[in-house]
Amino acid sequence: MAETPPERWQDALTRRVRALARLTPLHELEARKGYRDLDLARVDVRALALRVLDLTIEEMGVGPGAARAAILQALERMAATMDAALAPEERATLAEAVLGAMLNDAARRQAFVARYVDWTDAEPTGREMAWHLLREVELPDGGYVVQATTEGINVYTGMLEFDVQDAQIAEEAVLRAQIRRGRIEDAVQTARNARLRSVEYQETLRRLLKLAQRDVAQVRWTDQMQGLLDDARLHLEDRVATERELLGLVASKVDAASDEDAPRVAELRDILEGCQQRHLRLHGEVLVAHRTFLDEQSRQVFRPRAMSRLPDLEAEVAGPALAASAGALDAAFPALLRAFFPAAARRTLYLPQLVDRLLKPPPRQPVAEHVLEDAERSEEHT
């Protein structure tokens, strides 16, 4: 096993703490909505804030940015969808408040500031980070548009829920390019992310397989599971082939690696080998999943059935009992009492424990202070 750089987890933790801190304005919006003069119990203010980023980034893809009026109109329509009881002026006030909070109007549009602990140094160090989510910029024609900053775009894209298979393919493509260009340090970080995706995919697929194994009635094998397993088998075969290719690229970098990059190259190789082994094991589980399902189906469908059906305790027992009058329960009270408070057997003598207690030496009694004082006085008198 290659020597792991000591800052591995510290770098990752610090980076994630910074990413989490950039979400503070969105969470504060939701937390403080109760202090406004509006009834926003049915309004998700965080959703409105994300919609601002969505609109702004979308408009930046086709033009310089989003017009302020267009953003406010979209927010008003969205607020009306969540709570139709809001008056038009209330929706307008809410839209202005959300956009103003994203621009940090309360601090005269200065940068958001947050303190965090940086773990990348020899000792944890308190630092301060500043960032903007949005900026309102002036165009050459004198108009104004809202643009998302790099931090704002990163906040938004970091929340996108990519399909785990697509994410694995994308990260492997990035990893391939980084290895070929000799960016070993970046490749190691990408490989760590790929390892997390590998574990995520393993747990997702195993959860489905265990569900089918536990209760075959909860899955539609022909319509659902069969296609999913075929897709998983092809995906895993592609992953193993790609990881074999990446390991070949890493092997070609070993001899040319500098003293600084040598530990990183070895770590990169270990990560890829671990991912490959995980995918090979999962591929084996997928191959036998069909036979496992048929065996479980035979066991569950043809197992002996109980002649009497057990009652639904909540719907058929507790509900009617709570709704019945006291007189209606008089006849059933003795039976209910026996069921709810069964007879408790007396504790029996455990001979080894009794012997241990009998042979245990008696505890030493502490000498009382007044006895010592009396002894000292008697010595003084003599």
matplotlib code that plots the C-alpha trace (Angstrom):
import matplotlib.pyplot as plt

x = [0.0, 1.4, 2.0, -1.0, -0.5, -1.4, -3.6, -6.0, -9.1, -8.2, -8.3, -11.6, -13.2, -12.1, -13.5, -16.8, -17.1, -16.6, -19.2, -21.6, -21.0, -22.0, -25.5, -25.9, -27.9, -30.5, -31.0, -31.2, -33.9, -36.0, -35.2, -36.2, -39.4, -41.4, -40.1, -41.8, -45.3, -46.5, -47.9, -45.4, -46.1, -46.9, -44.1, -40.7, -38.4, -35.4, -37.2, -37.7, -34.0, -32.9, -35.4, -33.5, -30.3, -32.0, -33.4, -30.2, -27.9, -30.4, -30.4, -26.7, -26.5, -28.3, -27.5, -25.8, -28.1, -31.6, -33.7, -34.7, -38.4, -38.4, -37.0, -39.6, -42.5, -41.3, -41.0, -44.5, -46.0, -44.2, -45.3, -48.9, -48.7, -47.5, -50.0, -53.0, -54.1, -51.2, -52.3, -50.6, -48.8, -47.6, -46.2, -44.4, -43.0, -41.8, -40.2, -38.3, -37.2, -35.8, -33.9, -32.6, -31.4, -29.6, -27.9, -27.2, -29.0, -29.0, -25.2, -25.2, -24.5, -21.2, -19.9, -21.4, -18.9, -18.6, -16.0, -14.8, -12.0, -9.3, -7.9, -5.2, -2.5, -0.5, -3.1, -6.8, -6.9, -9.9, -10.4, -12.9, -14.3, -16.2, -18.4, -21.3, -24.1, -25.5, -24.4, -26.4, -24.3, -24.7, -24.8, -23.2, -26.7, -27.4, -29.6, -29.1, -29.1, -28.6, -25.7, -24.7, -21.2, -18.9, -19.8, -23.5, -23.1, -21.2, -23.9, -26.5, -24.7, -23.7, -27.3, -28.1, -29.0, -27.1, -27.9, -25.2, -24.4, -24.0, -21.9, -19.5, -19.1, -18.4, -15.9, -14.0, -13.8, -12.4, -10.0, -8.7, -8.0, -6.2, -4.0, -3.0, -2.1, 0.0, -2.3, -1.8, -2.9, -6.2, -6.6, -6.3, -9.1, -11.3, -10.6, -11.7, -15.0, -15.3, -14.8, -17.7, -19.9, -18.9, -19.9, -23.2, -24.0, -23.2, -25.5, -28.3, -28.2, -27.8, -30.8, -33.0, -31.6, -32.3, -35.8, -36.6, -35.1, -37.0, -40.4, -40.9, -44.4, -43.0, -41.1, -42.2, -39.5, -40.4, -41.4, -38.9, -36.1, -35.1, -34.4, -32.7, -30.3, -29.6, -28.6, -26.6, -24.7, -23.7, -22.8, -20.6, -18.9, -18.1, -16.8, -14.5, -13.2, -12.7, -10.9, -8.6, -7.8, -7.2, -4.9, -2.9, -2.5, -1.5, 1.1, 2.6, 3.1, 4.9, 8.4, 8.2, 6.7, 8.7, 9.4, 6.5, 4.1, 5.1, 3.0, 0.0, 0.4, 0.5, -2.6, -4.4, -3.6, -4.9, -8.2, -8.8, -8.0, -10.4, -13.2, -12.5, -12.7, -15.9, -17.5, -16.4, -18.0, -21.2, -21.1, -21.1, -24.1, -26.0, -25.3, -26.8, -29.7, -32.1, -31.5, -31.7, -35.1, -36.5, -35.4, -36.9, -40.1, -40.4, -39.7, -42.1, -45.0, -45.1, -44.4, -47.1, -49.7, -51.3, -54.9, -56.0, -55.4, -53.8, -55.7, -54.5, -53.8, -54.2, -57.2, -59.1, -58.2, -56.9, -59.2, -62.5, -61.4, -60.7, -64.0, -66.1, -67.9, -66.8, -69.8, -69.1, -65.6, -66.8, -67.2, -63.9, -62.0, -60.7, -59.4, -57.7, -56.2, -54.7, -53.4, -51.9, -50.5, -49.6, -48.4, -44.8, -42.7, -40.8, -37.0, -35.3, -32.2, -29.0, -26.6, -23.3, -24.2, -25.2, -21.8, -19.9, -21.7, -21.2, -17.4, -16.9, -15.0, -17.0, -16.4, -14.2, -16.1, -14.7, -13.5, -15.6, -13.9, -15.2, -13.6, -10.2, -10.7, -11.5, -8.4, -6.3, -7.7, -7.1, -3.5, -3.1, -4.5, -2.1]
y = [0.0, 3.4, 6.1, 8.3, 12.0, 13.2, 16.0, 13.7, 13.9, 17.4, 18.8, 17.1, 18.1, 21.8, 21.9, 20.5, 22.9, 25.8, 24.4, 24.0, 27.5, 28.9, 27.6, 29.8, 32.6, 30.0, 28.5, 31.8, 32.8, 29.9, 30.2, 33.9, 33.8, 33.6, 37.1, 38.7, 40.2, 37.6, 34.2, 32.0, 28.7, 27.1, 28.8, 27.1, 30.2, 28.0, 26.8, 30.5, 31.2, 28.2, 29.3, 32.7, 30.8, 28.6, 31.5, 33.5, 30.7, 29.7, 33.3, 33.5, 30.6, 32.6, 36.1, 38.4, 37.5, 37.7, 40.9, 41.8, 42.2, 38.7, 37.1, 38.9, 37.8, 34.2, 34.3, 35.8, 33.1, 30.4, 31.9, 32.0, 28.3, 27.4, 29.6, 31.0, 32.9, 35.4, 38.7, 40.2, 42.8, 40.1, 38.0, 41.1, 41.8, 38.2, 38.2, 41.4, 40.0, 36.8, 38.5, 41.1, 38.4, 36.7, 40.0, 40.7, 44.0, 44.1, 44.5, 47.0, 44.1, 43.4, 39.8, 37.2, 36.4, 33.2, 31.8, 28.2, 26.0, 25.1, 21.7, 21.7, 23.3, 21.5, 22.8, 23.7, 27.4, 29.7, 31.5, 33.7, 33.3, 35.8, 35.1, 36.4, 34.4, 37.0, 40.4, 43.0, 44.4, 47.3, 46.6, 48.8, 50.0, 51.2, 48.3, 46.1, 42.3, 39.8, 37.4, 34.4, 34.3, 31.3, 30.5, 30.8, 28.4, 26.0, 26.1, 25.3, 22.6, 20.9, 20.3, 18.6, 15.0, 13.2, 9.6, 7.6, 5.7, 8.9, 10.4, 7.4, 7.7, 11.4, 11.1, 8.4, 10.6, 13.4, 11.0, 9.7, 13.2, 14.1, 11.1, 11.6, 15.2, 14.3, 16.1, 13.3, 15.3, 16.3, 12.7, 11.4, 13.6, 12.6, 9.0, 9.5, 10.9, 8.0, 5.6, 7.3, 6.9, 3.2, 2.6, 4.5, 2.4, -0.8, 0.1, 1.2, -2.0, -4.2, -2.6, -3.5, -7.1, -7.5, -6.1, -8.6, -11.4, -10.4, -10.1, -11.1, -9.6, -6.0, -6.1, -6.6, -8.9, -9.0, -5.3, -3.7, -5.9, -7.8, -4.6, -3.0, -6.0, -6.1, -2.5, -3.0, -5.9, -3.8, -0.8, -2.9, -4.5, -1.1, 0.1, -2.8, -2.4, 1.4, 0.8, -1.7, 1.0, 3.6, 1.2, 0.8, 4.6, 4.8, 2.1, 4.1, 7.0, 5.1, 5.1, 8.8, 10.0, 12.4, 11.8, 14.1, 12.3, 8.8, 8.4, 9.9, 7.6, 4.6, 5.8, 6.4, 2.8, 1.5, 3.4, 2.2, -1.4, -1.2, 0.1, -2.6, -5.3, -3.9, -3.8, -7.3, -8.6, -6.7, -8.1, -11.6, -10.8, -9.4, -12.5, -14.8, -12.5, -14.2, -17.6, -16.1, -14.5, -17.8, -19.7, -17.0, -17.0, -20.8, -20.6, -17.7, -18.7, -22.3, -22.1, -23.4, -20.8, -20.3, -21.4, -18.3, -14.7, -12.5, -9.3, -5.8, -4.6, -0.9, -1.0, -4.0, -4.0, -0.6, 1.6, -0.1, -0.5, 3.3, 4.2, 1.8, 2.9, 1.8, -0.5, -2.3, -3.4, -4.8, -8.3, -8.3, -6.6, -9.8, -11.2, -7.9, -7.7, -11.2, -10.3, -6.9, -7.9, -11.6, -13.5, -12.9, -15.9, -15.5, -15.2, -18.6, -19.1, -19.1, -21.3, -20.1, -16.5, -17.5, -19.2, -16.2, -13.9, -16.2, -16.5, -12.9, -11.2, -8.7, -5.0, -3.1, -0.7, 2.9, 4.1, 6.9, 10.2, 10.6, 7.2, 8.5, 11.8, 9.9, 7.8, 10.9, 12.5, 9.5, 9.5, 13.1, 12.5, 9.6]
z = [0.0, -1.0, 1.6, 1.7, 1.9, 5.4, 4.1, 2.1, 4.3, 5.6, 2.0, 1.3, 4.5, 4.2, 0.6, 1.7, 4.6, 2.3, -0.1, 2.8, 4.0, 0.6, 1.2, 4.3, 2.6, 1.3, 4.7, 6.4, 4.0, 5.0, 8.7, 8.9, 6.9, 10.2, 11.1, 8.2, 8.3, 5.8, 6.4, 4.6, 6.3, 2.9, 1.0, 0.5, 0.3, -0.5, -3.6, -4.7, -4.1, -6.2, -8.9, -9.0, -9.7, -12.3, -14.2, -14.1, -15.2, -18.0, -19.3, -19.1, -21.5, -24.2, -23.3, -20.8, -17.9, -16.5, -16.3, -12.8, -13.9, -15.4, -12.2, -10.0, -12.3, -12.2, -8.4, -8.0, -10.2, -8.2, -4.9, -6.1, -7.0, -3.5, -1.7, -3.6, -0.6, -0.9, -2.3, -5.4, -3.3, -0.8, -3.7, -5.0, -1.6, -1.2, -4.6, -3.9, -0.5, -2.0, -4.8, -2.4, -0.1, -2.9, -3.9, -0.2, -0.2, 3.6, 3.5, 0.6, -1.8, -0.3, -0.3, 2.0, 4.8, 6.8, 9.2, 9.0, 10.2, 7.7, 8.3, 5.5, 7.7, 10.4, 13.0, 12.5, 11.6, 11.7, 8.3, 6.7, 3.2, 1.2, -1.9, -4.0, -5.4, -7.8, -9.1, -10.9, -13.7, -16.2, -19.9, -22.5, -23.5, -20.0, -19.0, -16.0, -15.7, -12.9, -13.4, -11.3, -10.0, -10.2, -6.5, -7.3, -10.3, -8.2, -5.5, -8.1, -10.0, -6.8, -6.0, -9.3, -8.8, -11.5, -12.2, -10.5, -13.8, -15.8, -13.0, -13.0, -16.8, -16.6, -13.8, -15.6, -18.7, -16.6, -14.9, -18.2, -19.4, -16.2, -16.2, -19.9, -19.1, -16.1, -13.6, -11.0, -8.0, -9.6, -10.9, -7.3, -6.2, -9.1, -8.4, -4.8, -6.1, -8.4, -5.5, -3.7, -6.8, -6.9, -3.4, -4.0, -7.0, -5.1, -2.3, -4.7, -6.6, -3.5, -1.9, -4.9, -4.9, -1.2, -1.7, -4.4, -2.2, 0.9, -0.7, -4.4, -4.3, -4.0, -7.3, -10.9, -12.2, -15.9, -16.2, -13.8, -12.4, -15.5, -17.5, -14.5, -14.1, -17.8, -17.8, -14.6, -16.1, -19.2, -17.1, -14.8, -17.8, -19.2, -15.8, -15.5, -19.0, -18.4, -15.1, -16.8, -19.4, -16.6, -14.7, -17.9, -18.2, -14.6, -15.1, -17.9, -15.5, -12.8, -14.2, -15.2, -12.0, -9.9, -6.2, -5.3, -7.7, -6.9, -3.8, -5.6, -8.6, -6.2, -4.4, -7.7, -8.7, -5.4, -5.7, -9.2, -8.3, -5.3, -7.6, -10.1, -7.5, -6.2, -9.6, -10.3, -7.1, -7.9, -11.5, -10.0, -7.8, -10.8, -12.9, -10.2, -9.3, -11.7, -10.2, -6.7, -7.5, -8.8, -5.8, -3.4, -5.5, -5.1, -1.4, -0.7, -3.0, -2.1, 1.6, 4.0, 4.8, 8.2, 8.3, 10.2, 9.3, 12.0, 12.6, 11.8, 15.3, 14.4, 12.1, 13.5, 17.2, 18.5, 16.4, 17.3, 21.0, 21.3, 19.6, 21.7, 24.9, 28.3, 28.7, 25.5, 26.8, 30.1, 28.8, 27.0, 29.8, 31.6, 28.3, 27.4, 30.8, 30.5, 27.0, 27.9, 31.3, 31.2, 34.2, 35.1, 36.2, 39.4, 39.2, 39.8, 41.8, 39.8, 41.7, 40.2, 41.0, 44.6, 45.1, 43.8, 46.2, 49.1, 48.4, 47.7, 50.6, 52.6, 51.7, 53.9, 56.2, 56.2, 59.6, 60.9, 61.5, 65.0, 66.0, 64.8, 66.7, 69.9, 69.5, 69.0, 72.2, 74.2, 73.1, 74.1, 77.6, 78.2]

ax = plt.figure().add_subplot(projection="3d")
ax.plot(x, y, z, "-o")
ax.set_aspect("equal")
plt.show()
